Amino acid sequence: MSNLPANLRYAESHEWVLDHQDGTVTIGITDHAQEALGDVVFVELPEVGQALNKGQEFGVIESVKAASDLYSPVSGDVIDVNEALEDSPETVNEAPYEAGWIMKVRLTDTTLEGLLDADAYQATLSSDD
């Protein structure tokens, strides 16, 4: 069973969202996603300032097994990216919810509607098995 912090919200596309309660969020991929990918070798980061719509592709994550598109679970403007992943993409495997974050976004829609809590996300994983 994957590690699912209760303070995060989750997208069915396996991204997590940490709401900072100030109109900004931090986004990364879930423990389940990094386990399924295997050893991450590259993360394509979005551009700071890029405007994203919910569900829009914003990058790619590559592992020794596969390449997967990354989708924004929220609408907003990218205000920061985790540049450390350019030199150490394996951080996504080692600490997906901490040092392995991918981007920070200033929300244009602050409802976080449609995102799942940990229990609901776990249920989607269980139904995939």
C-alpha positions in Angstrom: 0.0 0.0 0.0 1.3 3.4 -0.9 2.1 6.2 1.5 -0.7 8.7 1.3 -0.4 11.8 3.6 -3.9 12.8 4.8 -3.1 16.6 4.4 -2.8 16.3 0.6 -5.4 16.2 -2.2 -4.9 13.8 -5.1 -5.8 13.7 -8.8 -6.7 10.4 -10.5 -3.8 11.1 -12.8 -1.5 10.5 -9.7 -0.4 14.0 -8.8 -0.7 15.3 -5.3 -1.5 18.9 -4.2 -0.5 20.6 -1.0 -2.7 23.6 -0.3 -0.8 26.4 1.5 -4.1 28.2 2.3 -2.7 31.4 0.7 -3.8 30.8 -2.8 -0.7 28.7 -3.7 -0.2 25.0 -3.9 2.8 22.6 -4.3 2.4 19.7 -6.7 4.2 16.5 -7.2 3.6 12.8 -8.1 2.3 10.3 -5.6 4.3 7.5 -4.0 2.2 5.1 -6.0 3.1 6.8 -9.3 6.9 6.8 -8.5 6.7 3.1 -7.5 5.0 2.3 -10.8 7.5 4.2 -12.8 10.6 2.8 -11.2 13.9 4.7 -11.1 13.2 8.2 -12.3 16.0 9.5 -14.7 14.5 12.8 -16.0 11.8 15.3 -15.1 10.7 17.9 -17.6 9.7 21.0 -15.6 7.2 23.7 -16.7 8.3 27.3 -17.2 8.0 29.7 -14.3 5.2 32.1 -15.3 3.4 29.4 -17.5 -0.4 29.5 -17.1 -1.9 26.1 -16.7 -5.5 24.9 -16.9 -6.7 21.9 -14.9 -5.9 18.7 -16.8 -3.3 20.4 -19.0 -0.1 18.5 -19.7 2.8 20.5 -18.1 5.8 18.1 -18.4 7.1 14.6 -18.7 8.7 12.3 -16.2 10.9 9.5 -17.5 12.1 6.4 -15.8 14.2 3.4 -16.8 10.8 1.7 -17.7 8.6 4.4 -19.3 7.9 8.1 -19.9 4.7 9.5 -18.6 3.0 12.8 -19.2 2.4 15.1 -16.1 -1.0 16.8 -15.9 -1.9 19.8 -13.8 -4.5 19.0 -11.2 -5.3 22.7 -10.8 -5.6 25.9 -12.8 -3.1 28.6 -12.1 0.3 30.2 -12.8 3.6 28.4 -12.2 5.5 30.4 -9.6 8.3 28.0 -8.8 9.8 24.8 -10.1 12.1 22.3 -8.3 15.3 22.9 -10.2 17.1 20.4 -8.0 15.3 17.6 -10.0 17.3 18.6 -13.1 20.5 17.2 -11.5 18.8 14.7 -9.1 15.6 13.3 -10.7 15.8 10.3 -8.4 14.7 12.6 -5.5 11.1 11.9 -6.8 11.6 8.3 -5.9 13.3 9.0 -2.6 11.0 11.6 -1.2 7.9 12.1 -3.5 6.0 14.2 -0.9 9.0 16.3 0.4 12.1 17.1 -1.6 10.7 15.5 -4.8 8.0 18.1 -5.4 7.8 19.4 -9.0 6.2 22.8 -9.1 4.4 25.5 -7.1 1.3 27.2 -8.6 -0.7 30.4 -7.7 -4.3 29.3 -8.2 -6.7 31.0 -10.4 -9.5 28.7 -9.1 -9.0 28.1 -5.3 -11.8 25.5 -4.8 -9.6 22.4 -5.6 -12.8 20.9 -6.9 -12.6 17.4 -8.1 -9.5 16.5 -6.2 -9.6 13.4 -3.9 -8.8 13.0 -0.3 -6.4 10.2 0.7 -9.2 7.6 1.3 -10.9 8.3 -2.1 -7.5 8.2 -3.9 -6.7 4.9 -2.2 -10.0 3.6 -3.4 -9.1 4.4 -7.0 -5.8 2.5 -6.5 -7.6 -0.5 -5.0 -10.0 -0.6 -8.0 -7.0 -0.6 -10.4 -5.6 -3.8 -8.8 
